[in-house]
Every structure is written in C-alpha cells, then in structure tokens.
C-alpha cells in the first residue's frame, strides 16, 4: 500500500501481528541498489587473526545488559528544552563539536586503543594476573596496562569523591564518561549530557564513599 506522511508518499507493507495491524515503511525500487553492480566495493581481503581477536575483545568490553527503559527519543527532549529556553529568554549551550578525524591507518593500534578505553577496571586487574595464561595475546594485555593512566586507576581503587577524581572525570570524553556510567549502572545515562554524566558519576561515588565510611 501507499500513504502520505509529512507531505511525502511512502510505500508500505501492512501486516497482521498478534491481533493488530502493523505498518512498515519500505524503499521504492529505484532507491535500492544491487550490490553486485557497485564497482566501488572493496575486494575480498584477508584479516589478521590478531585483528579479529582484538575486535572480539572490543565487542565484549562494550556489551551491556539491554534495558529498553533507559533509551528514548532525546530529540524531543532537546526540542522541548530549546522551546522553554526561548520562552524564558535563556540561551542554550551549544553542542560539543564532533571529534576530528585522526586518519588512523593502523587497524591494530585503533582496536587496541578502543579496547583500552572500554576495558572495565576489574577486567584490567584480572588481565594483569592472566597475562601469561594465554587467554589473550600478551602484547595486547601489556599494551592496555601500559596506556592506562596511573592517576585514573588510583582514583578507581580509592572510590572517593576527591578533587583529583573530579578532575579525572572532567578530562574524559563523553563516550568515555558514558562507558563509566554503564559500568557503574547509572540510571538514565543514555539521555544525559556530558556535564550531567560528570555530576552523576561524582555524586554516585560520593554516596558510595559515605556509605562505606
């Protein structure tokens, strides 16, 4: 079938699903390209075994429990904030500029750096103990240990809300802060700005320090 939405006609499929009708938007035939007719696709290449192992480590490090309630349409929230700020005469803070391209050509270095950023503190400590056990390439584990800042590791071990810890959080990117929030199970992290992530992480660690005292 077809229907009109936002002044545009869409091709759709209507399906019966558990007693209700569902509508799925589709692409028109001229919008779909045959991949066999695309000349710009790269040729089949051989992938190094170490690159595959490193990619699997990165996937494992970034995998987290799926909680649908933590994900929602942040676009509507931002529009509502913008409307409210205009109504009250306030100014909105500009979004952070996108990260500049680094033109990395060494895939192993890029994967190793990503694994190092995503590795959880407890996984990092366990990695030092099992470095010679053959669970992962020795060079990978040593590289991850060597690049982890001592100051950040010390703050994690202490678990205290100190000025050095706040400065440590301020030095992280939003992606790194989100990973920290995922590790500490901070609720609502998916819709938080960078500053909100810093405040939430600092507040949670402060509460943990008080409860342990």
Legacy VTK file of the C-alpha trace (Angstrom):
# vtk DataFile Version 3.0
C-alpha trace
ASCII
DATASET POLYDATA
POINTS 213 float
0.000 0.000 0.000
0.965 3.664 -0.042
0.191 6.545 2.301
1.218 10.170 2.745
3.250 11.392 5.737
4.924 14.807 6.046
3.805 15.727 2.502
5.519 12.688 1.006
4.119 9.434 -0.332
5.545 6.259 1.199
5.467 2.650 0.079
4.390 0.416 2.973
3.628 -3.177 3.893
0.561 -3.846 6.066
0.874 -6.958 8.225
-1.310 -8.663 10.826
0.639 -9.185 14.033
-0.951 -10.726 17.162
-4.380 -9.241 16.576
-3.261 -5.788 15.394
-2.283 -4.298 12.029
1.285 -3.044 11.691
2.598 -0.680 9.037
6.196 -0.968 7.778
7.674 1.706 5.526
9.624 0.356 2.541
12.049 1.668 -0.054
10.990 2.255 -3.626
12.617 0.026 -6.228
14.759 2.852 -7.640
16.140 3.544 -4.125
17.658 0.070 -3.809
20.987 -0.678 -5.479
22.186 -4.116 -6.473
25.489 -4.624 -4.606
26.737 -6.833 -7.437
26.604 -3.804 -9.754
28.579 -1.471 -7.480
32.158 -1.057 -8.687
33.438 0.843 -5.650
33.090 -2.011 -3.142
36.450 -3.237 -1.795
37.778 -6.602 -2.884
37.847 -9.560 -0.526
40.767 -9.148 1.882
42.487 -11.365 4.404
42.054 -10.281 8.030
44.832 -10.887 10.516
43.908 -13.258 13.369
45.083 -10.715 15.951
42.753 -8.092 14.486
39.810 -10.476 14.815
40.723 -11.259 18.439
41.078 -7.568 19.233
37.720 -6.765 17.612
36.058 -9.528 19.661
37.575 -8.078 22.847
36.221 -4.644 21.949
32.729 -6.051 21.358
32.827 -7.903 24.689
34.011 -4.776 26.517
31.221 -2.617 25.067
28.437 -5.182 25.507
25.980 -4.329 28.279
22.609 -5.511 29.513
19.763 -4.277 27.312
17.392 -2.031 29.310
14.798 -0.520 26.920
13.530 1.926 29.548
16.879 3.725 29.505
16.571 4.632 25.819
14.119 7.176 24.488
13.813 9.904 21.878
16.254 12.540 23.122
15.479 14.751 20.120
12.064 15.632 21.562
13.651 16.391 24.940
16.149 18.764 23.347
13.434 20.493 21.310
11.360 20.952 24.492
14.395 22.436 26.275
15.004 24.786 23.347
11.366 25.954 23.316
11.425 26.514 27.083
14.693 28.446 26.906
13.303 30.659 24.136
10.146 31.243 26.149
12.066 32.287 29.252
14.722 34.251 27.366
17.575 31.910 28.269
20.358 30.794 25.944
21.050 27.179 25.072
24.537 25.733 25.410
25.953 24.691 22.068
26.589 21.011 21.487
30.135 19.700 21.532
31.788 19.752 18.096
32.366 16.339 16.507
35.744 14.734 17.079
38.311 15.451 14.398
39.345 12.627 12.119
42.679 11.093 13.066
43.239 9.339 9.710
44.329 6.174 11.523
45.695 3.588 9.112
46.929 1.019 11.660
43.855 -1.088 12.452
45.595 -2.954 15.283
46.525 0.288 17.059
42.996 1.649 16.647
41.436 -1.538 18.031
43.955 -1.715 20.871
43.216 1.879 21.879
39.451 1.236 21.757
39.757 -1.874 23.928
41.898 0.044 26.404
39.290 2.812 26.707
36.400 0.371 27.025
38.051 -2.130 29.385
36.441 -2.172 32.827
38.699 -1.581 35.853
38.095 -5.097 37.207
38.808 -6.621 33.814
42.020 -4.636 33.667
43.203 -6.016 37.038
42.251 -9.542 36.016
44.145 -9.075 32.764
47.382 -8.414 34.661
47.035 -11.694 36.562
46.283 -13.780 33.469
48.797 -12.131 31.127
50.768 -15.367 30.784
47.752 -17.713 30.766
47.137 -17.480 27.028
43.633 -16.025 27.376
44.586 -13.137 25.068
47.681 -12.045 23.128
50.372 -10.945 25.599
51.181 -7.807 23.633
47.542 -6.708 23.820
47.364 -7.015 27.606
50.708 -5.344 28.187
49.762 -2.510 25.858
46.451 -1.979 27.659
48.203 -1.880 31.054
50.887 0.483 29.855
48.430 3.046 28.500
46.048 3.155 31.476
46.808 6.361 33.416
48.018 5.670 36.954
46.021 8.573 38.320
42.757 7.202 36.950
43.448 3.716 38.321
44.266 5.108 41.750
41.045 7.090 41.884
39.065 3.985 40.977
40.708 1.937 43.728
40.114 4.583 46.373
36.467 5.045 45.371
36.460 8.526 46.946
34.991 11.776 45.738
38.150 13.892 45.758
39.195 16.917 43.660
41.616 14.723 41.729
38.790 12.330 40.879
36.573 15.180 39.653
39.426 16.454 37.531
39.874 12.934 36.196
36.217 12.798 35.119
36.451 16.256 33.550
39.324 15.052 31.379
37.260 12.254 29.811
35.272 12.466 26.600
31.517 11.983 26.608
31.924 8.468 25.182
34.337 7.538 27.963
32.040 9.044 30.591
29.118 7.056 29.189
31.190 3.870 29.424
31.997 4.681 33.077
28.287 5.305 33.710
27.418 1.951 32.134
29.981 0.192 34.313
28.520 1.799 37.455
24.911 1.284 36.283
23.953 4.978 36.416
20.218 5.214 35.552
19.114 7.462 32.691
22.650 7.783 31.320
21.567 7.452 27.681
19.861 10.871 27.732
22.470 12.739 29.785
24.756 15.451 28.501
28.482 15.346 29.214
28.170 17.639 32.248
25.270 15.583 33.610
27.333 12.396 33.283
30.180 14.005 35.253
27.796 15.164 38.015
26.015 11.799 38.216
29.257 9.817 38.414
30.698 12.178 41.033
27.502 12.066 43.103
27.271 8.273 42.989
30.877 7.812 44.060
30.363 10.354 46.846
27.380 8.344 48.135
29.417 5.139 47.943
32.204 6.739 49.971
29.776 7.921 52.659
28.067 4.538 52.904
31.399 2.703 53.189
32.531 5.146 55.904
LINES 1 214
213 0 1 2 3 4 5 6 7 8 9 10 11 12 13 14 15 16 17 18 19 20 21 22 23 24 25 26 27 28 29 30 31 32 33 34 35 36 37 38 39 40 41 42 43 44 45 46 47 48 49 50 51 52 53 54 55 56 57 58 59 60 61 62 63 64 65 66 67 68 69 70 71 72 73 74 75 76 77 78 79 80 81 82 83 84 85 86 87 88 89 90 91 92 93 94 95 96 97 98 99 100 101 102 103 104 105 106 107 108 109 110 111 112 113 114 115 116 117 118 119 120 121 122 123 124 125 126 127 128 129 130 131 132 133 134 135 136 137 138 139 140 141 142 143 144 145 146 147 148 149 150 151 152 153 154 155 156 157 158 159 160 161 162 163 164 165 166 167 168 169 170 171 172 173 174 175 176 177 178 179 180 181 182 183 184 185 186 187 188 189 190 191 192 193 194 195 196 197 198 199 200 201 202 203 204 205 206 207 208 209 210 211 212
